[in-house]
Amino acid sequence: EVQLVESGGGLVQPGGSLRLSCAASGYTFSSSGMGWVRQAPGKGPEWVSKVNSGNRPNYADSVKGRFTISRDNAKNTVYLQMNSLKPEYTAVYYCLNTRLVEYWGQGTQVTVSS
């Protein structure tokens, strides 16, 4: 079965950095696009970044220049390096297979606060 386990979140001050990790299993990771979605309190899910099987990344306009998505196919892991963090980035962050979007992990909480 599809399993997605996010980690790396926490409390950070504005301007700080975090690196999120997502360990995936239950499908052929190297053939799959992966992405990160966040859900802030009272808001719906929002795509933050995606990377396809050919390693092409894209980003929401709000995080361009601040976030970097990467993947390690040997480890079935996708990462999100988050720099220059803003309070409005506070949310639960989830990783998803871009096709199998019905499968969600537990997410990891990112709180940006002074």
BANU-684001 format. One record per residue (C-alpha): residue in three letters; x, y, z negated. Coordinates in pm, whole numbers, plus 50000, padded with zeros to 5 digits. Each point is the difference from the previous one (the first is absolute). Example, Ala and Ser with C-alpha at 12.3 -4.5 7.8 and 13.67 -1.06 7.14 Angstrom:
<sites>
Ala;51230;49550;49220
Ser;50137;50344;50066
</sites>
This chain:
<sites>
Glu;50000;50000;50000
Val;50102;50359;50051
Gln;50168;50152;49697
Leu;50132;50354;49963
Val;50188;50107;49688
Glu;50088;50368;49965
Ser;50254;50134;49751
Gly;50218;50301;49928
Gly;49745;50260;49898
Gly;50017;50210;49689
Leu;50000;50349;49855
Val;50227;50253;50171
Gln;50038;50378;49992
Pro;49926;50214;50305
Gly;50293;49990;50238
Gly;50107;49658;49879
Ser;50026;49671;50186
Leu;49870;49644;49982
Arg;50043;49692;50214
Leu;49701;49770;50031
Ser;50032;49635;50099
Cys;49746;49752;50132
Ala;50064;49626;50007
Ala;49774;49826;50250
Ser;49913;49636;50061
Gly;49740;49783;50169
Tyr;50060;50113;50359
Thr;50283;50050;50248
Phe;50147;50320;49865
Ser;50247;50070;50280
Ser;49721;50003;50261
Ser;49776;50233;49803
Gly;49965;50371;49968
Met;50003;50122;49642
Gly;49889;50321;49841
Trp;49941;50190;49681
Val;49665;50140;49890
Arg;49936;50220;49699
Gln;49684;50071;49807
Ala;49986;50303;49776
Pro;49738;50037;49725
Gly;49661;50075;50153
Lys;50135;49957;50354
Gly;49979;49731;50263
Pro;50300;49807;50128
Glu;50242;50194;50218
Trp;50263;49856;50231
Val;50341;50136;49903
Ser;50240;49816;50229
Lys;50022;49700;50232
Val;50276;49800;50165
Asn;49933;49752;50278
Ser;50171;49670;50078
Gly;50238;50183;50233
Asn;50105;50222;49708
Arg;49830;50313;50132
Pro;49894;50221;49707
Asn;49735;50265;49975
Tyr;49889;50229;49720
Ala;49710;50212;49891
Asp;50070;50368;50061
Ser;49986;50068;49628
Val;50306;49783;49927
Lys;50218;50047;50309
Gly;50353;50086;49899
Arg;49943;49876;49647
Phe;49920;49627;50034
Thr;50187;49726;50184
Ile;49853;49658;50072
Ser;50225;49700;50061
Arg;49977;49623;50009
Asp;50222;49701;49928
Asn;49862;49704;50193
Ala;50240;49757;49832
Lys;49840;50089;49666
Asn;49641;50046;50124
Thr;50011;50342;49838
Val;49899;50349;50106
Tyr;50122;50312;49820
Leu;49892;50359;49966
Gln;50267;50248;49897
Met;49823;50304;49857
Asn;50198;50322;49959
Ser;49905;50358;49912
Leu;49690;49878;49824
Lys;49704;50232;49946
Pro;49724;49976;49737
Glu;49743;49950;50276
Tyr;50174;49673;50088
Thr;49871;49848;49676
Ala;49809;49686;50094
Val;50000;49624;49995
Tyr;50212;49880;50291
Tyr;49920;49677;50183
Cys;50177;49815;50279
Leu;49798;49834;50276
Asn;50044;49792;50308
Thr;49873;50239;50266
Arg;49780;49728;50154
Leu;49894;49806;49688
Val;49868;50308;49825
Glu;49747;49805;49795
Tyr;50282;49876;49775
Trp;50112;50228;49719
Gly;50248;49958;49718
Gln;49981;50156;49656
Gly;50172;50321;50108
Thr;50256;50202;49809
Gln;49924;50327;49824
Val;50200;50309;50095
Thr;49955;50301;49775
Val;50173;50328;50084
Ser;49968;50243;49712
Ser;50191;50272;49822
</sites>
